[in-house]
């Protein structure tokens, strides 16, 4: 008798131990595989190590290693949200569904914030400026772009040096 097994991993939280969660997922997937599961679907709202998708110097691509481990453990399908880089999907030998949260977030902003047209969307760091710009354009808000400089000794190491309207 074969069956379908779905493995759900809780979302990102401040006290999340990434390595333990990865190992638990791999062990559960392998247990399903050895129990003759026909399909093993992993649902991971937050895919660990997905930002580490490029090789730097002679280092390894950690997200590719994690993808190979998940496939080897027995996952036959993966569902995740808002991958940092789309190329991470290519690291897997199984189908990967990358769901987007932005339509729901935009709808929530429009419905729950009565005066959202007077709001400003600010990026937390230079890497999220592109996404913040996208949200501002889709909400038809004025754009506020900050030019950043990295300076040691500051919180997070970043300082806005120019404001561009």
FIKOLZA-1660 file (N, C-alpha, C; in steps of 0.1 Angstrom, whole numbers, plus 5000, padded with zeros to 4 digits):
% residues 165
   i   px   py   pz ch aa at
   1 5008 4988 5000  A  X  N
   1 5000 5000 5000  A  X CA
   1 5009 5013 5000  A  X  C
   2 5006 5022 4991  A  X  N
   2 5014 5034 4990  A  X CA
   2 5005 5046 4994  A  X  C
   3 5011 5056 5000  A  X  N
   3 5004 5068 5004  A  X CA
   3 5011 5080 5002  A  X  C
   4 5005 5092 5003  A  X  N
   4 5011 5105 5001  A  X CA
   4 5014 5111 5015  A  X  C
   5 5026 5116 5017  A  X  N
   5 5030 5121 5029  A  X CA
   5 5033 5136 5027  A  X  C
   6 5027 5145 5035  A  X  N
   6 5030 5159 5034  A  X CA
   6 5037 5164 5047  A  X  C
   7 5049 5170 5046  A  X  N
   7 5056 5175 5057  A  X CA
   7 5056 5190 5058  A  X  C
   8 5051 5195 5069  A  X  N
   8 5050 5210 5070  A  X CA
   8 5060 5215 5080  A  X  C
   9 5067 5225 5077  A  X  N
   9 5077 5231 5086  A  X CA
   9 5071 5245 5090  A  X  C
  10 5072 5248 5102  A  X  N
  10 5067 5261 5107  A  X CA
  10 5075 5272 5101  A  X  C
  11 5069 5284 5100  A  X  N
  11 5076 5296 5094  A  X CA
  11 5087 5301 5102  A  X  C
  12 5093 5311 5097  A  X  N
  12 5105 5317 5104  A  X CA
  12 5101 5324 5117  A  X  C
  13 5109 5322 5127  A  X  N
  13 5106 5328 5140  A  X CA
  13 5120 5332 5146  A  X  C
  14 5120 5341 5155  A  X  N
  14 5132 5346 5161  A  X CA
  14 5140 5335 5168  A  X  C
  15 5133 5325 5174  A  X  N
  15 5140 5315 5182  A  X CA
  15 5142 5302 5174  A  X  C
  16 5140 5302 5160  A  X  N
  16 5141 5291 5152  A  X CA
  16 5155 5286 5151  A  X  C
  17 5157 5273 5153  A  X  N
  17 5170 5267 5151  A  X CA
  17 5170 5260 5138  A  X  C
  18 5176 5267 5128  A  X  N
  18 5175 5263 5114  A  X CA
  18 5181 5249 5112  A  X  C
  19 5193 5246 5118  A  X  N
  19 5199 5233 5115  A  X CA
  19 5190 5221 5121  A  X  C
  20 5185 5223 5133  A  X  N
  20 5176 5213 5138  A  X CA
  20 5164 5211 5130  A  X  C
  21 5158 5221 5125  A  X  N
  21 5146 5220 5116  A  X CA
  21 5149 5213 5103  A  X  C
  22 5161 5216 5097  A  X  N
  22 5165 5209 5085  A  X CA
  22 5167 5194 5088  A  X  C
  23 5174 5191 5099  A  X  N
  23 5176 5177 5102  A  X CA
  23 5162 5170 5104  A  X  C
  24 5153 5176 5112  A  X  N
  24 5140 5170 5114  A  X CA
  24 5133 5167 5101  A  X  C
  25 5133 5177 5092  A  X  N
  25 5127 5175 5079  A  X CA
  25 5133 5164 5071  A  X  C
  26 5146 5163 5071  A  X  N
  26 5153 5152 5064  A  X CA
  26 5150 5138 5070  A  X  C
  27 5150 5138 5083  A  X  N
  27 5147 5125 5090  A  X CA
  27 5132 5121 5087  A  X  C
  28 5123 5130 5088  A  X  N
  28 5109 5127 5085  A  X CA
  28 5107 5123 5070  A  X  C
  29 5113 5130 5061  A  X  N
  29 5112 5126 5047  A  X CA
  29 5118 5112 5045  A  X  C
  30 5129 5109 5051  A  X  N
  30 5135 5096 5049  A  X CA
  30 5126 5085 5055  A  X  C
  31 5120 5088 5067  A  X  N
  31 5111 5079 5073  A  X CA
  31 5099 5076 5064  A  X  C
  32 5094 5086 5058  A  X  N
  32 5083 5084 5048  A  X CA
  32 5087 5076 5036  A  X  C
  33 5099 5079 5031  A  X  N
  33 5105 5072 5020  A  X CA
  33 5107 5057 5023  A  X  C
  34 5112 5054 5034  A  X  N
  34 5114 5040 5038  A  X CA
  34 5101 5032 5042  A  X  C
  35 5091 5040 5044  A  X  N
  35 5078 5034 5047  A  X CA
  35 5069 5033 5034  A  X  C
  36 5076 5034 5023  A  X  N
  36 5069 5032 5009  A  X CA
  36 5059 5043 5006  A  X  C
  37 5062 5055 5010  A  X  N
  37 5053 5066 5005  A  X CA
  37 5055 5069 4991  A  X  C
  38 5044 5070 4984  A  X  N
  38 5044 5073 4969  A  X CA
  38 5048 5087 4966  A  X  C
  39 5043 5097 4974  A  X  N
  39 5047 5111 4972  A  X CA
  39 5050 5116 4986  A  X  C
  40 5061 5125 4986  A  X  N
  40 5065 5132 4998  A  X CA
  40 5066 5146 4995  A  X  C
  41 5057 5154 5000  A  X  N
  41 5056 5169 4997  A  X CA
  41 5061 5177 5009  A  X  C
  42 5071 5185 5007  A  X  N
  42 5076 5193 5017  A  X CA
  42 5070 5207 5016  A  X  C
  43 5064 5213 5026  A  X  N
  43 5059 5226 5026  A  X CA
  43 5067 5234 5036  A  X  C
  44 5075 5243 5030  A  X  N
  44 5085 5251 5038  A  X CA
  44 5082 5266 5035  A  X  C
  45 5075 5273 5043  A  X  N
  45 5073 5287 5041  A  X CA
  45 5086 5295 5040  A  X  C
  46 5096 5291 5047  A  X  N
  46 5109 5297 5047  A  X CA
  46 5119 5286 5044  A  X  C
  47 5125 5287 5032  A  X  N
  47 5136 5278 5028  A  X CA
  47 5149 5282 5034  A  X  C
  48 5154 5274 5043  A  X  N
  48 5167 5278 5050  A  X CA
  48 5179 5278 5039  A  X  C
  49 5188 5287 5042  A  X  N
  49 5200 5289 5033  A  X CA
  49 5197 5293 5019  A  X  C
  50 5185 5298 5016  A  X  N
  50 5182 5302 5002  A  X CA
  50 5190 5314 4998  A  X  C
  51 5194 5322 5007  A  X  N
  51 5202 5334 5003  A  X CA
  51 5216 5330 4998  A  X  C
  52 5221 5318 5002  A  X  N
  52 5234 5314 4999  A  X CA
  52 5234 5306 4986  A  X  C
  53 5231 5313 4975  A  X  N
  53 5229 5306 4962  A  X CA
  53 5240 5309 4952  A  X  C
  54 5250 5316 4956  A  X  N
  54 5261 5320 4947  A  X CA
  54 5274 5316 4953  A  X  C
  55 5283 5312 4944  A  X  N
  55 5297 5308 4948  A  X CA
  55 5305 5320 4950  A  X  C
  56 5311 5320 4962  A  X  N
  56 5321 5331 4964  A  X CA
  56 5335 5325 4967  A  X  C
  57 5344 5330 4959  A  X  N
  57 5358 5325 4959  A  X CA
  57 5357 5309 4957  A  X  C
  58 5362 5302 4967  A  X  N
  58 5363 5287 4966  A  X CA
  58 5353 5281 4975  A  X  C
  59 5343 5288 4980  A  X  N
  59 5333 5283 4989  A  X CA
  59 5322 5274 4982  A  X  C
  60 5314 5268 4990  A  X  N
  60 5303 5260 4984  A  X CA
  60 5290 5268 4983  A  X  C
  61 5281 5262 4975  A  X  N
  61 5268 5268 4974  A  X CA
  61 5259 5260 4983  A  X  C
  62 5256 5266 4995  A  X  N
  62 5250 5258 5005  A  X CA
  62 5235 5255 5001  A  X  C
  63 5228 5264 4994  A  X  N
  63 5214 5260 4991  A  X CA
  63 5214 5249 4981  A  X  C
  64 5224 5247 4973  A  X  N
  64 5224 5235 4964  A  X CA
  64 5227 5222 4972  A  X  C
  65 5235 5223 4982  A  X  N
  65 5238 5211 4990  A  X CA
  65 5225 5208 4997  A  X  C
  66 5218 5217 5003  A  X  N
  66 5205 5215 5010  A  X CA
  66 5195 5209 5000  A  X  C
  67 5194 5214 4988  A  X  N
  67 5185 5208 4978  A  X CA
  67 5188 5194 4975  A  X  C
  68 5201 5190 4973  A  X  N
  68 5205 5176 4970  A  X CA
  68 5201 5167 4982  A  X  C
  69 5203 5173 4995  A  X  N
  69 5200 5165 5006  A  X CA
  69 5185 5162 5007  A  X  C
  70 5177 5172 5004  A  X  N
  70 5162 5170 5005  A  X CA
  70 5158 5160 4994  A  X  C
  71 5163 5161 4983  A  X  N
  71 5160 5151 4972  A  X CA
  71 5164 5137 4976  A  X  C
  72 5176 5136 4981  A  X  N
  72 5181 5123 4985  A  X CA
  72 5173 5117 4997  A  X  C
  73 5168 5125 5006  A  X  N
  73 5160 5121 5017  A  X CA
  73 5147 5115 5013  A  X  C
  74 5142 5120 5001  A  X  N
  74 5130 5114 4996  A  X CA
  74 5119 5124 4992  A  X  C
  75 5121 5137 4993  A  X  N
  75 5111 5146 4989  A  X CA
  75 5108 5145 4974  A  X  C
  76 5095 5145 4970  A  X  N
  76 5092 5144 4956  A  X CA
  76 5086 5157 4951  A  X  C
  77 5083 5167 4960  A  X  N
  77 5078 5180 4956  A  X CA
  77 5080 5189 4967  A  X  C
  78 5083 5202 4964  A  X  N
  78 5086 5212 4974  A  X CA
  78 5077 5224 4972  A  X  C
  79 5071 5229 4982  A  X  N
  79 5063 5242 4981  A  X CA
  79 5069 5252 4991  A  X  C
  80 5073 5263 4986  A  X  N
  80 5079 5274 4995  A  X CA
  80 5074 5287 4991  A  X  C
  81 5078 5298 4998  A  X  N
  81 5074 5311 4996  A  X CA
  81 5085 5321 4994  A  X  C
  82 5084 5330 4985  A  X  N
  82 5093 5341 4983  A  X CA
  82 5108 5338 4984  A  X  C
  83 5112 5329 4975  A  X  N
  83 5126 5326 4974  A  X CA
  83 5134 5339 4972  A  X  C
  84 5146 5339 4978  A  X  N
  84 5155 5351 4977  A  X CA
  84 5159 5352 4962  A  X  C
  85 5163 5341 4956  A  X  N
  85 5167 5341 4942  A  X CA
  85 5160 5330 4935  A  X  C
  86 5155 5332 4923  A  X  N
  86 5147 5322 4915  A  X CA
  86 5156 5310 4911  A  X  C
  87 5169 5313 4909  A  X  N
  87 5177 5302 4905  A  X CA
  87 5178 5290 4915  A  X  C
  88 5174 5292 4927  A  X  N
  88 5174 5282 4937  A  X CA
  88 5166 5270 4933  A  X  C
  89 5155 5273 4926  A  X  N
  89 5146 5263 4921  A  X CA
  89 5153 5253 4912  A  X  C
  90 5163 5258 4904  A  X  N
  90 5171 5249 4895  A  X CA
  90 5180 5239 4903  A  X  C
  91 5183 5241 4915  A  X  N
  91 5191 5233 4923  A  X CA
  91 5184 5219 4926  A  X  C
  92 5171 5219 4926  A  X  N
  92 5163 5207 4929  A  X CA
  92 5161 5198 4917  A  X  C
  93 5161 5185 4920  A  X  N
  93 5157 5176 4909  A  X CA
  93 5143 5172 4910  A  X  C
  94 5135 5180 4918  A  X  N
  94 5121 5177 4919  A  X CA
  94 5113 5190 4916  A  X  C
  95 5100 5190 4914  A  X  N
  95 5093 5202 4911  A  X CA
  95 5092 5211 4924  A  X  C
  96 5094 5224 4922  A  X  N
  96 5094 5234 4933  A  X CA
  96 5084 5244 4929  A  X  C
  97 5074 5247 4938  A  X  N
  97 5065 5257 4937  A  X CA
  97 5069 5269 4946  A  X  C
  98 5072 5280 4940  A  X  N
  98 5076 5292 4947  A  X CA
  98 5064 5302 4947  A  X  C
  99 5056 5301 4958  A  X  N
  99 5045 5310 4960  A  X CA
  99 5049 5324 4964  A  X  C
 100 5041 5334 4959  A  X  N
 100 5044 5348 4962  A  X CA
 100 5034 5353 4973  A  X  C
 101 5039 5360 4983  A  X  N
 101 5031 5366 4993  A  X CA
 101 5026 5380 4990  A  X  C
 102 5033 5386 4980  A  X  N
 102 5030 5400 4977  A  X CA
 102 5016 5403 4974  A  X  C
 103 5008 5395 4966  A  X  N
 103 4994 5399 4963  A  X CA
 103 4986 5400 4976  A  X  C
 104 4988 5391 4985  A  X  N
 104 4981 5391 4997  A  X CA
 104 4984 5403 5006  A  X  C
 105 4997 5406 5007  A  X  N
 105 5002 5417 5015  A  X CA
 105 4997 5430 5009  A  X  C
 106 4997 5432 4996  A  X  N
 106 4992 5444 4990  A  X CA
 106 4977 5446 4992  A  X  C
 107 4969 5435 4991  A  X  N
 107 4955 5435 4994  A  X CA
 107 4952 5439 5008  A  X  C
 108 4960 5433 5017  A  X  N
 108 4959 5436 5032  A  X CA
 108 4961 5451 5034  A  X  C
 109 4972 5457 5028  A  X  N
 109 4975 5471 5030  A  X CA
 109 4963 5479 5025  A  X  C
 110 4958 5476 5013  A  X  N
 110 4947 5484 5008  A  X CA
 110 4934 5483 5016  A  X  C
 111 4932 5472 5022  A  X  N
 111 4919 5470 5029  A  X CA
 111 4920 5474 5044  A  X  C
 112 4931 5472 5050  A  X  N
 112 4933 5474 5065  A  X CA
 112 4938 5487 5069  A  X  C
 113 4945 5494 5060  A  X  N
 113 4950 5507 5063  A  X CA
 113 4942 5518 5055  A  X  C
 114 4933 5525 5062  A  X  N
 114 4924 5534 5055  A  X CA
 114 4932 5545 5048  A  X  C
 115 4942 5551 5053  A  X  N
 115 4949 5562 5047  A  X CA
 115 4963 5558 5041  A  X  C
 116 4963 5546 5035  A  X  N
 116 4976 5541 5030  A  X CA
 116 4982 5549 5019  A  X  C
 117 4974 5557 5012  A  X  N
 117 4980 5566 5001  A  X CA
 117 4990 5576 5006  A  X  C
 118 4989 5579 5019  A  X  N
 118 4999 5589 5025  A  X CA
 118 5011 5581 5032  A  X  C
 119 5012 5569 5029  A  X  N
 119 5023 5561 5035  A  X CA
 119 5036 5561 5027  A  X  C
 120 5046 5557 5033  A  X  N
 120 5059 5556 5026  A  X CA
 120 5065 5543 5029  A  X  C
 121 5070 5536 5019  A  X  N
 121 5076 5523 5021  A  X CA
 121 5091 5525 5021  A  X  C
 122 5097 5520 5032  A  X  N
 122 5112 5522 5033  A  X CA
 122 5118 5508 5034  A  X  C
 123 5129 5507 5026  A  X  N
 123 5137 5494 5026  A  X CA
 123 5145 5493 5039  A  X  C
 124 5146 5481 5045  A  X  N
 124 5154 5480 5057  A  X CA
 124 5169 5480 5054  A  X  C
 125 5173 5475 5043  A  X  N
 125 5187 5475 5039  A  X CA
 125 5187 5476 5023  A  X  C
 126 5199 5478 5018  A  X  N
 126 5201 5480 5003  A  X CA
 126 5195 5469 4995  A  X  C
 127 5196 5457 5000  A  X  N
 127 5192 5445 4993  A  X CA
 127 5177 5444 4991  A  X  C
 128 5169 5451 4999  A  X  N
 128 5155 5450 4998  A  X CA
 128 5149 5463 4991  A  X  C
 129 5157 5471 4986  A  X  N
 129 5153 5483 4979  A  X CA
 129 5145 5480 4967  A  X  C
 130 5148 5470 4959  A  X  N
 130 5141 5466 4947  A  X CA
 130 5127 5462 4950  A  X  C
 131 5126 5454 4961  A  X  N
 131 5112 5449 4965  A  X CA
 131 5104 5460 4970  A  X  C
 132 5110 5470 4978  A  X  N
 132 5102 5481 4983  A  X CA
 132 5098 5490 4971  A  X  C
 133 5106 5492 4961  A  X  N
 133 5102 5500 4950  A  X CA
 133 5090 5493 4942  A  X  C
 134 5091 5480 4941  A  X  N
 134 5080 5472 4935  A  X CA
 134 5067 5474 4942  A  X  C
 135 5067 5473 4956  A  X  N
 135 5055 5475 4964  A  X CA
 135 5050 5490 4962  A  X  C
 136 5059 5499 4962  A  X  N
 136 5055 5513 4961  A  X CA
 136 5048 5516 4947  A  X  C
 137 5053 5510 4936  A  X  N
 137 5048 5512 4923  A  X CA
 137 5034 5505 4922  A  X  C
 138 5032 5493 4928  A  X  N
 138 5020 5486 4927  A  X CA
 138 5009 5492 4936  A  X  C
 139 5013 5499 4946  A  X  N
 139 5003 5507 4955  A  X CA
 139 5001 5521 4950  A  X  C
 140 5009 5525 4939  A  X  N
 140 5008 5538 4933  A  X CA
 140 5012 5549 4944  A  X  C
 141 5022 5546 4951  A  X  N
 141 5027 5555 4961  A  X CA
 141 5039 5562 4955  A  X  C
 142 5043 5574 4960  A  X  N
 142 5055 5581 4956  A  X CA
 142 5067 5573 4960  A  X  C
 143 5078 5574 4952  A  X  N
 143 5090 5566 4955  A  X CA
 143 5099 5573 4964  A  X  C
 144 5105 5566 4973  A  X  N
 144 5115 5572 4982  A  X CA
 144 5127 5562 4982  A  X  C
 145 5138 5566 4975  A  X  N
 145 5149 5557 4975  A  X CA
 145 5160 5563 4983  A  X  C
 146 5167 5555 4991  A  X  N
 146 5178 5559 4999  A  X CA
 146 5191 5554 4993  A  X  C
 147 5201 5562 4992  A  X  N
 147 5214 5557 4988  A  X CA
 147 5222 5554 5001  A  X  C
 148 5227 5542 5001  A  X  N
 148 5233 5537 5014  A  X CA
 148 5248 5536 5012  A  X  C
 149 5255 5538 5024  A  X  N
 149 5269 5536 5025  A  X CA
 149 5272 5527 5037  A  X  C
 150 5281 5518 5035  A  X  N
 150 5284 5509 5046  A  X CA
 150 5295 5515 5054  A  X  C
 151 5292 5517 5067  A  X  N
 151 5302 5522 5077  A  X CA
 151 5303 5513 5089  A  X  C
 152 5315 5510 5093  A  X  N
 152 5317 5502 5105  A  X CA
 152 5312 5510 5118  A  X  C
 153 5308 5502 5127  A  X  N
 153 5304 5508 5140  A  X CA
 153 5289 5512 5141  A  X  C
 154 5282 5512 5130  A  X  N
 154 5268 5515 5131  A  X CA
 154 5260 5502 5133  A  X  C
 155 5248 5504 5137  A  X  N
 155 5239 5492 5138  A  X CA
 155 5236 5487 5124  A  X  C
 156 5238 5475 5122  A  X  N
 156 5237 5468 5109  A  X CA
 156 5247 5474 5099  A  X  C
 157 5255 5483 5102  A  X  N
 157 5266 5488 5094  A  X CA
 157 5262 5497 5082  A  X  C
 158 5249 5502 5082  A  X  N
 158 5245 5509 5070  A  X CA
 158 5240 5523 5075  A  X  C
 159 5243 5533 5067  A  X  N
 159 5238 5547 5069  A  X CA
 159 5233 5553 5056  A  X  C
 160 5221 5559 5057  A  X  N
 160 5216 5565 5045  A  X CA
 160 5223 5578 5043  A  X  C
 161 5230 5579 5031  A  X  N
 161 5238 5591 5029  A  X CA
 161 5231 5601 5020  A  X  C
 162 5221 5597 5012  A  X  N
 162 5213 5605 5003  A  X CA
 162 5199 5600 5002  A  X  C
 163 5190 5610 5001  A  X  N
 163 5175 5606 4999  A  X CA
 163 5172 5611 4985  A  X  C
 164 5167 5602 4977  A  X  N
 164 5163 5606 4963  A  X CA
 164 5148 5604 4962  A  X  C
 165 5141 5615 4958  A  X  N
 165 5127 5615 4956  A  X CA
 165 5123 5612 4941  A  X  C
% end
